[in-house]
């Protein structure tokens, strides 16, 4: 399985400093039993890592800073460790804030950034499904973040983004005028479900302080609805992986998961793309058992149990 990781993107105040890279320092600086975090960056003029907040902002959170540096002039030339002290200070760094995909090459992952449109705004929920029914997995990202500090403009350049996959790990952004997804608010949780059982995966997106959006898929090619029947201890077969076979060619792997995106849950009933007629479905069940079941021609909805027994629920003839 591959991994999609949402991040802040490139349209942030941090982008110009990532080559050094950007840092955070953390610790119980006030000795009050609480961890505080201070952002920092490398200043090429001073040739040292300096705090991101100005003296007024940092001293409100850490009053001792004003005692050490009573003037802005003194503070302006101080490195972050001069400001915070060197005892019990933790440090983390970041050299990229790109939203990325990590392709599983067997024993290692190859990471690469998602397309530029995915970097316009912070991303939260990640939903993977075949939205257009072409047999290749696509990605949806919920976007935007408004609850920034007083020194930062809100991140609102995202409308929710569909990325169309080509089946080889490459993705292309689909404009909102084509996808129909245009959400101007602060998007958060998102999930996939074929709510009208037409074989096309639909999308629901929540927002902070605004209405939930439900997008009915009317443009995709209908796929195969698959419901797995696990044992009594795991009736929805959470953790199972499935894929279709098309003669000698295999389709993408799909996982049944409990929890996805950002505080969300995709439907346990999967919709697998069928740009051509599938011949078999293979399932790797929790515990490692693998079953392979032959598919009946024109099947549009099936269920498969942990022994591999397949039941056709609906065909295209009905």
N, C-alpha and C positions, 0 to 999 in steps of 0.2 A: 504494500500500500504506500501511496505517496502522501505528502503532508502539505497543506496550505496554511501559512501562518500570516495572520493579519497584524498590521503594525501601524505606526503613525504616518508613514508615507514621507514624501520629500517636500511637501508644501508647508514646512514648519520653520520656526525661528532657529532650530538646531542644525539645519541642513549644512550650512556653510562651515560648521565647526567639526563635522564628523570625521574629517580626514586625520585628526590628531590623536585620538577620537574625543567625543564628548564624554563627560564623566558625571557621576553623582558620588557624593560623600555622605556617609550616614553614621549615626551614633547617638548616644544619650548625652548630647552636648550640654544640656541644662541640668544634668544629673537629677532628673525628675522621674526616672523610670520609664521614659517614653523615647522612642527612636525618632529623630528628626532627619530630614533629607535635604541636602543642599546641592543644587545643580551647579556645574562648573564647566569651563571651557579653556582651551589654550589660547592665550593672548600673544600673538606673534611680536608685538611691540615690546611687551614686558618679558617675553620669553619664559613665561611661567603659566601654570594653571590657576585661574582666578575664579572667584564666585560669580555666578550668573546674577543673583539679585543685587540691587543697589543697597547702599548702607541703610536707608530707611526701611526697606522691606525686610532685610535680613535681621536687623536689630529688633523689629517687632516680634519676630519668632524666637530670636536668641539674644536677649538683652545684654549679655556679657560682651557682645561684639562692640557695642557702643562704648563700653568702658575701655576696651583695647584700642579702638580706633575712633576717637571723638570727633574727627573731621573727615569730610569726604576726600580731601586731598590725601590724607594718610591711608584711607581705605582703598583709594583708587590704584595704588601701586602694590597692594598686598596680595600675596598668593593665598590660595584657599587654605593651605595648612597653617600659614601664619595667622589666619583669621580663626580657624577652628581649633588649632592646637594639633599635636600629633599623637596624643594618647587615645587609644581605643576608637580610632576612626576607620570605618570600613570604606571600601572604594569599589565601584563598578564602572565599566565603560561600555560605550556603544559606537561601532564604526559604521552601522547602517540602521536606518529606520524604515527600510523598504518592506512593503508587504510582499511575501515571497512564496514560491512553491519549491518544495524539496522532493526531487524525483528519486525513488528507490531504485538503485542500480544493483542491488544484491550485495549486502555487506557494507554499503556506503550510500550516502545521499548526495546528489548534486543539487545545489541550491541556485536559483536564479530569480531575479525580481519579476513580479507580475508587470503587465504593460503600464506605460506612463499614466494612463487614466486611473489606475488603481492606486497611484501615489499622490493624487490630488488632495486627498483628505484621509484622516484616520479611519481605519476599518475595524469593525467589531464582529458581527456574525459572518460566518463563512458557510455557505450552503452549496453542496456539490450534487449535481443531478444533470440529466440530459434534457435541457429545456426545449430544444428544437427537435428532438427525436432523431438526430442523424447518426446515433450510435456512438458518439463521443461525449465524454463528460464535460460539463460546463461548470462555471463558478458564479455564485452571486455574493457580493459583499455589501453589507449595510455600512453606512458611512456617516461622518461628521461628529464633531465634539464641540459643544458650546460652553461647558463649565470650565473656562480657563481663568487664570489669575488676571488681576487688573492690568498687568503689563503686556498681556498677550491678546491679539485679535482672535476671535473664535474661528474654529476650523469648520467651514461650511461650504466647501467647494464640491462636495459629493452629492449625487442625486440617487444613490443606490446603483450598483454597477453589475451588469451581466457581462461575463467574460466567456466568449465562445471558444471551446477547445477543439483542437484538430486531431486528438487521439495520440499525439506524439509529444505531449508536454508543452505545447505552445498554445497561447491564448490571445484572443483579439477582443478589444472592448466593443460592445454593441451599443450604439447611441440610444439615448432614451426615446427618441422619436421612432426608432425601430422596435425596441424592446417593450415600450409602453411603461417602463418604470421611471418615474420622475418624482422623487420624494425630497422636498426641500427642507424637511425638519431634521432633528437629531435622531437618526435611526439607531436602533439597538438590536433586540432579538429578531431573528428571522428563522423560518422553518419551511420545509417542503412537504406538500401533501396533495394527492390527487383527490380533492374533496368532492368532485362531481363524478368520479369514476369513469372518466372518458378516456383514460389512458395517457393523459398529458399532465405533467407535474405542474402544480400550481404553487404560488408563493405567498406567504404572509410575512409582513414586516411591521414591527412595533416601533413606536417613537417615544421619546421623553416629552411629556406634556402635550402630546398631540394624538390624533386618531391612529388606530391600527389600520394598515393598508392590506387588502386582500387582492391579489392579482390572479385573474382567471386566464389560464393559458389557452389561447384560441388559435395560435399560429403554428404550434409544433405538430410533428407527425406523431400519431398515437403509438405508444409502445406496449410492452407486456407488463401487466400488473402481477406482482409476485408476493404472496404471503407465505412465510415460513411458519410451520407448526412445530415448536419445540416441546420438550418434556414439561411436566407440571411445574417443575422448579424454574423453568425459563420458557414460558409458553410462546413468547414472541421471538425466541431464538436470538436474543441480544448478543452480539459478538460474532455472529455468523457472517461469512463472506460468500457472495454469489457472483457468478458470471455466466453469460450466455456463450454458446458455441455456434458458429455459422459454418458448418462443414469443418474445414481444417483451420479456420480462423477463430480466435477467441475475442470476445468483447471485453470491456473494462470490468474490473472488480468493483463490487459495491458492498459496503458493510451495513449491517443493521446495528445501530448504536442507540444507547440510552443517554441522551444529552448531546447537544450539538450546538454549533454557532455560539451565540451569546445568551446564556440562560434560556435555551430553547430546546425543542425536541421535534425532530423530523418524524413523519409517519413511519411506522414499522412496515407498512405495505410499500414495497419499492416499485418504481416504474422504470423498467430497463428499456433502453432505446433499441429499436428493431428496424433499422434502415433496410435490412434484408431479412428474409425468413430465418429465424433461429432453428437449430436442429436439436440442441441439448441445453440443459441447465446444470451447472456444477455448483455444489454448495460445500463449503468447508464449515462444519459445525463447531460450536464451542467444545473444546476437548480434542479437536484435531481430526475427527472423522470426516471423510470426504464421500459425498454421494454424487452420482451422475444420473440424470433422468432424461429420457427421450421426450421431445416436445411434439405434440400433435399439431399438424398444420392448421393455421388460422386460429390457434389459441390466443386469446387476448387477456385472460386472467386465470391464474393457476394458484394452487397451494401445494407445498411440498413438505412432507414430514421428515423426521430425522433418520428414517430408514431409506429415504429416497423415493418413497411412494408419491406419485404426482396425481393430482386431481385437477381436471379442467373445470373451472367455474363458469367461464364464459368464452364464446368464440366470436369471431367477426361475423358469423352467419346469423347470430341472434340479434 
